Amino acid sequence: MQEKKEEDLQQTLNKVFEVGIDEVGRGAIFGPVFAAAVVLNEKSKLILKQFGVTDSKKLTPKKRKLLLPKILLLSSDYGIGQSSAREIDKLGIRDATELSMIRALKKLKEKPSELIIDGPLLLRPWDGIQKNIISGDSKFISIASASIVAKVSRDNLMERLEKKYSGYLIFKNKGYGTREHLSLIKKNGITKLHRKSFLKKSNLI
């Protein structure tokens, strides 16, 4: 009888889904902003926690790459979205980030009944239930998983763009405005993937 109760409880837990969403690249000066949504059940969350899933910023690039296939395999569903540098310049970074999140969510097979989002800002275009969690990638495995999926996806793109836009050390700086990156822009000029609205603040335009 006890075994049956435990089995029923486990089946119930496996049907309870948590949908976490996070973005990466919001503060960069080059390339798109990425977002990922990851759907996990209770069993998958426990397994991923044991594998070491946590806030992507606390993990090495090698560890993130090792965890990515495990997250994709154990997730019930996932989606990745992005907004281009042009969209960021046209819409502003908040609207563009929200657009990348909506694009990630639209790739899910079913519309989630509830979202948990990293950070304090509401996802304004979303008409469902949402909870904003400050430092959510350290508190919820689904948000941490989304942060890893988004980070690895964006880093992979930066690696490919490094070949096309050589002379800016894109793979090294990941598109962020390091002193070295800014000095290379002064030397080599602005590319079409640099965020012009961000560079105005650096007096490079």
C-alpha positions as CSV (number, residue, x, y, z in Angstrom):
1,M,0.0,0.0,0.0
2,Q,2.8,2.4,1.0
3,E,4.7,1.6,-2.3
4,K,1.6,2.4,-4.3
5,K,1.2,5.8,-2.5
6,E,4.9,6.5,-3.2
7,E,4.5,5.5,-6.8
8,D,1.4,7.7,-7.2
9,L,3.2,10.6,-5.6
10,Q,6.2,10.1,-8.0
11,Q,3.9,10.1,-11.0
12,T,2.2,13.3,-9.8
13,L,5.6,15.0,-9.3
14,N,6.6,14.0,-12.8
15,K,3.6,15.8,-14.1
16,V,4.4,19.0,-12.2
17,F,6.2,21.3,-14.6
18,E,8.4,24.3,-13.9
19,V,9.1,26.7,-16.7
20,G,12.1,28.9,-16.2
21,I,13.3,31.7,-18.5
22,D,16.5,33.7,-18.7
23,E,18.4,35.9,-21.1
24,V,22.1,36.5,-21.8
25,G,23.9,39.2,-23.7
26,R,21.7,42.1,-22.6
27,G,24.7,44.2,-21.6
28,A,26.9,43.4,-24.7
29,I,27.7,45.9,-27.4
30,F,27.9,43.4,-30.2
31,G,25.5,40.8,-31.5
32,P,22.0,39.6,-30.4
33,V,20.5,39.1,-27.0
34,F,19.5,35.5,-26.4
35,A,16.8,34.0,-24.2
36,A,15.9,30.4,-23.4
37,A,12.9,28.8,-21.8
38,V,13.3,25.3,-20.2
39,V,10.5,23.1,-19.0
40,L,11.4,20.6,-16.2
41,N,9.5,18.2,-14.0
42,E,10.5,17.4,-10.4
43,K,12.5,14.3,-11.2
44,S,14.5,16.1,-13.9
45,K,15.2,19.0,-11.5
46,L,16.7,16.7,-8.9
47,I,18.9,14.9,-11.5
48,L,20.2,18.2,-13.0
49,K,20.9,19.6,-9.5
50,Q,23.0,16.4,-8.9
51,F,24.8,17.0,-12.2
52,G,25.8,20.5,-10.9
53,V,23.4,22.8,-12.7
54,T,23.4,26.2,-11.2
55,D,23.7,29.9,-12.3
56,S,25.7,29.8,-15.6
57,K,27.9,32.6,-14.5
58,K,29.3,30.4,-11.7
59,L,30.3,27.6,-14.2
60,T,33.3,27.4,-16.5
61,P,32.6,27.4,-20.2
62,K,33.7,23.7,-20.3
63,K,31.2,22.7,-17.5
64,R,28.4,24.6,-19.3
65,K,29.1,22.8,-22.5
66,L,29.0,19.4,-20.7
67,L,25.7,20.3,-19.0
68,L,23.9,21.5,-22.1
69,P,23.1,18.0,-23.7
70,K,22.0,16.8,-20.3
71,I,19.6,19.7,-19.9
72,L,18.2,19.2,-23.4
73,L,17.8,15.5,-22.8
74,L,16.1,15.8,-19.4
75,S,13.9,18.8,-20.2
76,S,10.3,18.1,-21.1
77,D,10.6,21.0,-23.6
78,Y,12.8,24.0,-24.4
79,G,12.9,27.0,-26.7
80,I,15.6,29.5,-27.7
81,G,15.0,33.0,-29.0
82,Q,17.1,36.0,-30.0
83,S,16.8,39.6,-31.0
84,S,19.3,41.1,-33.4
85,A,21.5,44.2,-32.9
86,R,19.3,46.0,-35.4
87,E,16.2,45.2,-33.3
88,I,18.0,46.3,-30.1
89,D,18.9,49.7,-31.7
90,K,15.3,50.1,-33.1
91,L,13.3,48.9,-30.0
92,G,15.6,49.5,-27.1
93,I,17.2,46.7,-25.1
94,R,14.3,46.0,-22.8
95,D,11.7,45.6,-25.6
96,A,14.3,43.5,-27.6
97,T,15.0,41.3,-24.6
98,E,11.3,40.7,-24.1
99,L,10.9,39.9,-27.8
100,S,13.7,37.3,-27.5
101,M,11.9,35.7,-24.5
102,I,8.6,35.6,-26.4
103,R,10.3,34.0,-29.4
104,A,11.8,31.3,-27.0
105,L,8.3,30.7,-25.5
106,K,6.6,30.4,-28.9
107,K,8.9,27.5,-29.7
108,L,7.5,25.4,-26.8
109,K,5.0,22.8,-27.8
110,E,2.4,24.1,-25.3
111,K,1.8,27.5,-23.8
112,P,3.0,27.4,-20.1
113,S,0.4,28.0,-17.4
114,E,3.0,29.8,-15.4
115,L,6.5,31.2,-15.9
116,I,9.3,32.0,-13.5
117,I,11.6,34.7,-14.9
118,D,15.1,35.6,-13.7
119,G,15.3,39.3,-12.6
120,P,12.9,41.9,-11.4
121,L,11.4,43.0,-14.7
122,L,8.0,41.7,-15.8
123,L,7.7,40.2,-19.3
124,R,5.1,42.7,-20.4
125,P,3.9,41.1,-23.6
126,W,3.1,37.8,-21.7
127,D,-0.6,37.4,-20.8
128,G,-0.2,34.4,-18.5
129,I,0.9,34.1,-14.9
130,Q,4.5,35.0,-14.2
131,K,6.8,35.3,-11.2
132,N,9.9,37.4,-11.2
133,I,12.8,36.0,-9.1
134,I,15.8,38.1,-8.3
135,S,18.9,35.9,-8.7
136,G,16.6,33.2,-9.9
137,D,19.4,31.4,-11.7
138,S,20.8,30.6,-8.2
139,K,17.4,29.5,-6.7
140,F,15.5,27.6,-9.4
141,I,17.0,24.7,-11.5
142,S,14.7,25.6,-14.5
143,I,16.0,29.2,-14.6
144,A,19.6,28.0,-14.1
145,S,19.1,25.5,-17.0
146,A,17.7,28.3,-19.2
147,S,20.7,30.5,-18.4
148,I,23.0,27.7,-19.5
149,V,21.1,27.0,-22.7
150,A,21.1,30.7,-23.6
151,K,24.7,31.2,-22.6
152,V,26.1,28.3,-24.6
153,S,23.9,29.1,-27.6
154,R,25.1,32.7,-27.6
155,D,28.8,31.7,-27.0
156,N,28.6,29.2,-29.9
157,L,27.3,32.1,-32.2
158,M,30.1,34.4,-31.0
159,E,32.6,31.6,-31.9
160,R,31.2,31.5,-35.4
161,L,31.1,35.3,-35.8
162,E,34.7,35.5,-34.7
163,K,35.7,34.2,-38.1
164,K,33.5,36.6,-40.0
165,Y,34.4,39.7,-37.9
166,S,38.1,39.1,-37.2
167,G,39.9,41.9,-35.6
168,Y,37.5,42.4,-32.7
169,L,38.4,39.4,-30.5
170,I,34.7,38.6,-30.4
171,F,35.1,35.0,-29.0
172,K,37.3,36.3,-26.3
173,N,35.1,39.2,-25.2
174,K,31.8,37.6,-26.2
175,G,30.7,40.9,-27.6
176,Y,30.9,42.8,-24.3
177,G,32.4,46.2,-24.2
178,T,35.8,45.5,-22.7
179,R,38.5,48.1,-22.9
180,E,40.3,46.0,-25.5
181,H,37.1,45.6,-27.6
182,L,36.4,49.4,-27.5
183,S,40.0,50.2,-28.6
184,L,39.6,47.7,-31.5
185,I,36.4,49.5,-32.6
186,K,38.4,52.8,-32.6
187,K,41.0,51.1,-34.8
188,N,38.8,49.0,-37.1
189,G,35.5,50.8,-37.1
190,I,31.9,49.7,-36.3
191,T,30.4,46.6,-37.9
192,K,26.8,46.1,-38.7
193,L,26.5,43.8,-35.7
194,H,27.6,46.4,-33.2
195,R,24.8,48.0,-31.2
196,K,25.0,51.6,-32.3
197,S,22.7,52.7,-29.5
198,F,25.1,51.3,-26.9
199,L,28.2,52.7,-28.6
200,K,26.7,56.3,-28.5
201,K,27.1,56.0,-24.7
202,S,30.8,55.2,-25.2
203,N,31.3,58.2,-27.5
204,L,32.3,55.9,-30.3
205,I,29.6,57.3,-32.6
